[in-house]
Amino acid sequence: MPDFDASKTWMGIGLKTGGTLFVVGMENTEGRMFNLQNANIRYDFSILSARLGLGLGGGTGLCAVCVFNCDNPIVRLHNTETTDWGVNVSLGGQWSKIAKTLKNSRFFVRVTRVGARLSRLVPAEVEAFRNDLHYLYTAFDVASSSGPKLVTIDTPAGVGLELSANYTIGRLEVY
């Protein structure tokens, strides 16, 4: 594992927008990154990705961006392919209303115990579980890489209504 080098580490913020319709979807992230050693050095970036997986819905929100082991993002990252997996649980703060509506519409007629359990779940717990899994994967992936590594971490600041599990394939542009 390479040693930490602030001059090769970049932090930033981005706006991620995307959605999935049954088995396909799209995702776009636009943002800016700053060098950790010298914040005057900064680059804008965009990532346009296709999603493959199961799900329905869409949303938009802020994400934190980290780039590790990269001396120059334009030289090392521009026009590179990015791949990732993701589980998106975005219920726009309406989890209890959605569960109640499904229960009242007799969606859970045969599985009433499941409906009762869903109405008691707190959305923050579901999102925290998804984030914990993603952080664990990301930590292992960064530690096993000696080359440049881009990591995006979704924040709770966003809106949407989506439930999906997918694999994304995209292209990173730095400018």
Protein Blocks (a to p, Z undefined) as FASTA:
>chain_A
ZZddfklcccdddddddddehjaccdddddddddfklmmbccddddddddedddeddddd
ddddddehifblklmmgopacddddddddeehpmmmmmmmmmmnommmmmmmlmmmmmmp
cfklmmmmmmmmmmmmmmmmmmmpcbdcddddddfbdcdddddddddddddddZZ
